[in-house]
């Protein structure tokens, strides 16, 4: 912006010069600056990605001809920006942070480059099989996992002990409701439970879909007819609204992953059901005020056990629009390698290494010692089955999302409806009818139903 403001002041002549410079320099993806290549990297503002940005000086030292330009965005904004850029072949980014939802869909569209030239030492066989499969299309990797996650229950052991609560190996949602009531203490700034309420297909809709799954519901039947006004959806939404209104923090409809992480880590949540990636932050005394008292358990279940814990991997991919594919692949291989895991362990401690991606991490005794949650995280990832997320057969894959291109917009619209029910702007019945109508219109436009 400064360049363009200056250009307006000094006149049309310098505007022309600046435009030439911009074409040859670094504002577009993969542009050349002298003998150097500048990679523009779009990533999310989660803690692990911030660490990656901090440690990327090591990559630049080893690759002096490659400069890194970072665009760090809030989750919903990131998704919008990278989707718009890649769909319109904008070429703004050379590396994109995407997930298990986008990767196979965008690969099928030809929007991502296949990762066919990874060095042998990268060792793709070390990647956890569910994660590797989720980031592949027709048995070819199109993204590399920076960290992967399922979902789990976090709880305050001190509060549970005071209330006489013992957490079983597999908690249930009926128990979670009872526990939230017992430990809710708003007068002392402690709320019984925190859950995602911020609208977005990857925010409140992601969590809520796992709730629907385990209550026996589904997004679509085998004929792609929406099923959002079903008794199972109503039961799940009533549960969600009731428990957050009674035992949740104020303003829950504004809280996503990062906001709830901040609440729990500062002692304001008695329980939190969310991504397993938070475990390392909550167990790290440098990051968490409750590191000594946090407990870990599997994601709760209701009537149906599958679909209660999700599968996701924030991953790095190279869009086909990049002008520097080799440099981009070099960077994403570095950032997701065994060596990078070792670098984080050296600089930040083993508890801070990116979780959920490599067998070698979970086989490492130092990680096992530093991460008391490791076995739960690993079993949750390995047990997540995107091909069977619901009680009834469905025509789609995906646990916390539906793996069709239309879901990004549909899931966000439904997320806004869920938030409206949570804030009381609409009733549960009205919210579900609106969500059903939205889904029917989406599926008709997409040609799934008539």
C-alpha positions in Angstrom: 0.0 0.0 0.0 2.8 2.4 0.8 4.3 2.0 -2.7 1.0 2.8 -4.3 0.3 5.8 -2.1 3.7 7.1 -3.0 3.0 6.5 -6.7 -0.2 8.6 -6.5 1.9 11.4 -5.2 4.8 11.4 -7.6 2.7 11.0 -10.7 2.0 8.7 -13.6 5.6 8.3 -14.7 6.7 6.5 -11.5 3.4 4.5 -11.5 4.5 3.0 -14.7 7.9 2.2 -13.3 6.4 0.7 -10.1 4.1 -1.6 -12.1 7.0 -2.9 -14.0 8.9 -3.6 -10.8 5.8 -5.2 -9.2 5.5 -7.6 -12.2 9.1 -8.7 -11.7 9.3 -8.6 -7.9 7.6 -10.2 -4.9 3.9 -9.2 -4.7 2.8 -12.1 -6.8 3.4 -15.7 -6.0 6.7 -17.1 -7.0 8.1 -14.0 -8.5 11.8 -13.5 -9.0 13.8 -10.8 -7.2 17.2 -10.8 -8.8 18.6 -14.3 -8.5 16.2 -15.1 -5.6 12.8 -16.7 -5.6 10.2 -15.4 -3.2 7.6 -17.8 -2.1 4.3 -16.4 -0.8 2.9 -18.7 1.9 -0.7 -18.5 3.1 -1.2 -20.0 6.5 -3.5 -20.0 9.5 -2.8 -18.1 12.7 -2.7 -21.3 14.9 0.1 -21.7 17.3 1.9 -24.4 15.4 1.9 -22.3 12.2 3.3 -19.3 14.1 6.1 -21.6 15.4 6.8 -22.7 11.8 7.1 -19.0 10.7 9.5 -18.3 13.6 11.7 -21.2 12.7 11.6 -20.7 9.0 14.9 -18.7 9.2 16.6 -22.2 9.3 15.1 -23.0 5.9 16.2 -19.7 4.4 19.8 -20.2 5.8 19.9 -23.6 4.1 18.3 -22.2 0.9 19.8 -18.7 0.5 18.2 -18.3 -2.9 14.7 -18.6 -1.5 12.9 -15.9 0.4 9.7 -16.5 2.3 6.8 -14.0 2.3 4.2 -14.9 5.0 0.4 -14.2 4.9 -1.0 -15.3 8.2 -4.7 -15.2 8.5 -7.6 -16.1 10.8 -9.1 -19.5 9.9 -12.3 -18.4 8.2 -10.4 -15.7 6.3 -7.7 -18.0 5.2 -10.2 -20.5 3.8 -12.0 -17.7 1.8 -8.8 -16.2 0.5 -7.1 -19.4 -0.7 -10.4 -20.8 -2.2 -11.0 -17.6 -4.1 -7.4 -17.5 -5.3 -7.1 -21.1 -6.5 -10.6 -21.2 -8.1 -9.9 -18.1 -10.0 -6.3 -19.1 -10.9 -5.1 -15.9 -9.2 -1.6 -17.1 -8.6 -1.2 -15.0 -5.4 0.2 -17.9 -3.3 3.0 -20.4 -3.9 2.2 -22.5 -0.8 -1.3 -22.8 0.7 -2.3 -24.2 4.1 -5.4 -26.4 3.4 -6.9 -29.5 5.0 -8.3 -32.9 4.4 -11.5 -31.4 3.0 -9.9 -29.3 0.2 -7.1 -31.6 -0.9 -8.8 -34.4 -2.8 -11.5 -32.0 -4.2 -8.9 -29.5 -5.5 -6.6 -32.2 -6.7 -9.5 -33.6 -8.8 -10.0 -30.1 -10.3 -6.3 -29.9 -11.3 -5.7 -27.0 -8.9 -2.9 -28.6 -7.0 0.4 -30.0 -8.1 1.1 -33.7 -7.4 4.0 -34.2 -5.0 5.9 -36.7 -7.1 9.5 -35.6 -6.4 9.9 -35.8 -2.7 13.3 -36.9 -1.6 13.7 -40.4 -0.2 14.6 -39.2 3.2 11.2 -37.5 3.5 9.9 -41.0 4.1 6.2 -40.9 3.2 5.8 -44.4 4.7 6.4 -42.7 8.1 3.2 -40.7 7.7 0.2 -42.1 9.6 -1.9 -44.1 7.1 -5.3 -42.3 7.8 -3.6 -38.9 7.3 -1.7 -39.9 4.2 -4.8 -41.4 2.6 -6.9 -38.3 3.4 -4.3 -36.1 1.6 -4.2 -38.2 -1.5 -6.2 -38.4 -4.7 -6.0 -41.6 -6.8 -3.2 -42.8 -4.6 -1.0 -39.7 -5.2 -0.1 -37.2 -2.4 -1.2 -33.7 -3.1 -0.5 -32.1 0.3 1.9 -32.8 3.1 0.6 -32.8 6.7 2.0 -30.1 9.0 0.0 -31.4 11.9 -3.0 -33.7 12.1 -5.7 -34.1 14.7 -8.8 -35.9 15.8 -10.9 -34.5 18.7 -10.9 -35.2 22.4 -12.2 -34.1 25.8 -10.1 -31.8 27.9 -11.0 -31.4 31.6 -9.7 -29.8 34.8 -8.6 -32.7 37.1 -8.7 -30.4 40.1 -12.3 -29.4 39.6 -13.3 -33.0 38.8 -11.7 -34.3 42.0 -13.4 -31.6 44.1 -16.7 -32.7 42.6 -16.0 -36.4 43.0 -16.1 -37.1 39.3 -14.1 -40.0 37.8 -13.7 -39.9 34.0 -14.1 -43.4 32.3 -12.1 -44.5 29.3 -15.0 -43.6 27.0 -17.1 -40.6 28.3 -20.7 -40.1 27.1 -22.6 -36.9 26.4 -25.0 -37.7 29.2 -22.1 -37.7 31.6 -20.7 -34.5 30.1 -24.0 -32.8 30.8 -24.0 -33.9 34.4 -20.3 -32.9 34.9 -20.8 -29.5 33.4 -23.6 -28.8 35.9 -21.5 -29.9 38.8 -18.3 -27.8 38.0 -20.0 -24.7 36.6 -19.0 -21.8 38.8 -19.5 -18.5 37.0 -19.2 -16.5 40.2 -15.5 -17.6 40.3 -15.0 -17.2 36.6 -15.1 -20.9 35.8 -17.6 -22.3 33.3 -18.7 -25.9 33.1 -17.9 -26.3 29.4 -16.6 -24.5 26.3 -17.5 -25.5 22.8 -17.1 -23.9 19.4 -19.8 -21.4 18.6 -18.2 -19.2 16.0 -20.0 -19.7 12.6 -18.0 -21.4 9.9 -17.9 -24.8 8.3 -14.6 -25.5 9.9 -15.6 -23.9 13.2 -19.0 -24.5 14.9 -20.3 -26.7 12.1 -17.3 -29.0 12.4 -17.8 -29.7 16.0 -21.6 -29.9 15.7 -21.5 -32.4 12.9 -19.7 -34.8 15.2 -22.4 -34.3 17.8 -25.1 -35.0 15.1 -23.2 -38.2 14.0 -23.0 -39.6 17.5 -26.7 -38.8 18.2 -27.5 -40.9 15.1 -28.0 -38.2 12.5 -26.6 -37.4 9.1 -26.4 -34.6 6.6 -27.9 -36.6 3.7 -29.5 -39.9 3.0 -28.3 -42.3 0.3 -30.3 -40.3 -2.3 -28.6 -37.0 -1.3 -31.8 -35.8 0.3 -31.0 -33.4 3.2 -31.9 -34.7 6.7 -31.2 -31.6 8.8 -34.8 -31.4 10.2 -34.6 -35.0 11.6 -35.2 -35.9 15.2 -31.5 -36.6 15.6 -30.5 -33.1 14.5 -33.2 -31.7 16.8 -31.9 -33.7 19.8 -28.3 -32.7 19.1 -29.1 -29.0 18.6 -31.2 -28.9 21.8 -28.3 -30.5 23.7 -25.8 -28.0 22.2 -27.9 -24.9 22.9 -29.0 -26.0 26.4 -25.5 -27.0 27.7 -23.9 -23.8 26.4 -26.7 -21.5 27.7 -26.6 -23.2 31.1 -22.9 -24.0 31.7 -21.0 -22.2 28.9 -19.2 -18.9 28.9 -20.8 -15.6 27.9 -20.6 -14.9 24.2 -20.1 -18.5 23.2 -21.3 -17.8 19.7 -18.1 -15.8 19.1 -15.7 -18.5 20.3 -13.8 -20.7 17.9 -10.8 -22.9 18.4 -8.4 -20.1 19.3 -10.8 -18.4 21.6 -11.7 -21.5 23.6 -8.0 -22.5 23.8 -7.3 -19.2 25.4 -10.3 -19.7 27.8 -9.3 -23.2 28.9 -5.6 -22.4 29.2 -6.3 -19.6 31.6 -8.5 -21.7 33.8 -11.9 -20.4 32.7 -13.3 -23.7 31.3 -13.9 -26.9 33.3 -14.2 -28.9 30.1 -13.6 -28.5 26.4 -14.3 -30.8 23.5 -12.1 -29.9 20.5 -9.1 -30.7 18.4 -6.4 -32.9 19.8 -3.8 -30.5 18.6 -4.5 -28.3 21.6 -3.2 -31.0 23.9 0.4 -29.9 23.5 -0.4 -26.3 24.3 -2.5 -27.1 27.4 0.2 -29.4 28.8 3.0 -26.9 28.3 3.6 -24.7 31.3 4.9 -22.0 29.0 1.6 -21.9 27.2 -1.0 -22.9 29.8 -1.9 -21.9 33.3 -3.6 -25.3 33.9 -0.8 -27.5 32.6 -0.5 -29.3 35.9 -4.2 -30.0 36.2 -5.4 -30.7 32.6 -6.8 -34.2 32.0 -7.3 -35.9 28.6 -10.0 -38.3 27.4 -11.6 -39.6 24.2 -14.3 -37.5 22.6 -17.7 -38.3 24.1 -20.2 -40.5 22.4 -24.0 -40.7 22.5 -26.1 -43.4 20.8 -23.7 -44.2 18.0 -19.9 -44.5 18.7 -18.5 -43.6 15.2 -18.3 -40.1 14.0 -17.8 -38.6 17.4 -14.1 -37.9 16.8 -13.0 -36.2 13.6 -10.0 -36.4 11.3 -8.2 -33.3 10.1 -4.8 -32.3 8.9 -3.6 -28.8 8.4 -1.4 -29.3 5.4 0.8 -27.6 2.9 0.1 -27.8 -0.8 1.4 -26.2 -4.0 -1.2 -24.7 -6.2 -0.8 -25.4 -9.9 -0.7 -21.6 -10.5 2.7 -21.1 -8.8 5.6 -20.0 -10.9 8.1 -21.7 -8.5 7.0 -25.3 -8.1 10.4 -26.7 -7.2 11.1 -24.2 -4.5 7.6 -24.5 -3.1 7.9 -28.3 -2.9 11.3 -27.9 -1.2 9.7 -25.7 1.5 6.7 -27.9 2.2 9.0 -31.0 2.4 11.2 -29.2 4.9 8.3 -27.9 7.1 6.7 -31.4 7.4 9.9 -33.5 7.7 11.3 -35.6 10.5 14.1 -33.0 10.7 11.6 -30.2 11.3 10.0 -32.2 14.2 13.5 -32.5 15.7 14.1 -28.7 15.2 10.9 -27.9 17.1 11.8 -30.3 19.9 15.2 -28.7 20.2 13.9 -25.1 20.2 10.5 -25.4 21.9 10.5 -28.8 23.6 9.0 -32.2 22.7 5.6 -31.2 24.0 5.4 -28.5 21.3 6.2 -30.6 18.2 3.5 -30.9 15.5 1.4 -33.8 16.4 -0.6 -36.4 14.5 1.5 -36.8 11.4 4.4 -39.3 11.8 4.8 -42.8 13.3 8.3 -41.9 14.3 7.0 -39.1 16.6 4.8 -41.4 18.5 7.5 -44.1 18.7 10.0 -41.6 20.2 10.4 -42.2 24.0 11.1 -38.5 24.6 7.8 -37.5 23.0 5.9 -40.2 24.9 7.5 -38.8 28.1 6.6 -35.2 27.3 3.1 -35.9 25.9 0.9 -37.8 28.4 -1.9 -37.4 25.8 0.0 -39.1 23.0 -1.7 -42.5 23.1 -5.2 -41.0 23.2 -4.4 -38.8 20.2 -2.9 -41.6 18.2 -5.8 -44.0 18.9 -8.3 -41.2 18.1 -6.7 -40.5 14.7 -6.3 -44.2 13.9 -10.0 -45.0 14.8 -11.5 -42.1 12.8 -13.2 -43.5 9.8 -14.4 -40.9 7.2 -16.0 -43.6 5.1 -18.4 -44.6 7.9 -19.2 -41.5 9.9 -22.9 -42.1 10.7 -25.3 -44.7 12.0 -27.0 -45.1 8.6 -25.3 -45.6 5.3 -24.6 -42.2 3.5 -23.3 -41.4 0.0 -20.5 -39.1 1.3 -17.2 -39.3 3.1 -16.1 -37.0 5.9 -16.7 -36.9 9.7 -16.8 -33.2 10.6 -17.6 -32.2 7.0 -19.2 -33.6 3.9 -16.6 -34.1 1.1 -18.4 -32.4 -1.7 -17.4 -29.0 -3.2 -20.7 -27.4 -2.1 -20.1 -28.1 1.6 -17.8 -25.1 2.2 -20.6 -22.6 1.5 -23.4 -24.9 2.9 -21.6 -25.6 6.1 -20.9 -22.0 6.7 -24.6 -21.0 6.1 -25.7 -23.8 8.5 -23.1 -22.6 11.0 -24.7 -19.1 11.0 -28.1 -20.8 11.6 -26.6 -22.8 14.5 -25.2 -19.6 16.0 -28.6 -17.9 15.7 -30.2 -20.7 17.7 -27.4 -20.4 20.3 -27.9 -16.7 20.8 -31.7 -17.1 20.9 -32.3 -15.1 17.7 -34.3 -18.1 16.4 -35.7 -21.3 18.0 -34.2 -24.7 17.5 -37.1 -25.8 15.3 -36.9 -22.6 13.1 -33.1 -23.0 12.8 -33.4 -26.6 11.6 -36.1 -25.8 9.1 -34.0 -22.9 7.8 -30.9 -25.2 7.6 -33.0 -27.9 5.8 -34.2 -25.4 3.3 -30.7 -24.1 2.7 -29.4 -27.6 2.2 -32.3 -28.5 -0.2 -31.6 -25.4 -2.4 -27.8 -26.2 -2.4 -28.4 -29.7 -3.5 -30.8 -28.8 -6.2 -28.4 -26.2 -7.6 -25.6 -28.8 -7.5 -27.8 -31.3 -9.4 -27.8 -33.8 -6.6 -31.6 -33.8 -6.3 -34.5 -32.4 -8.3 
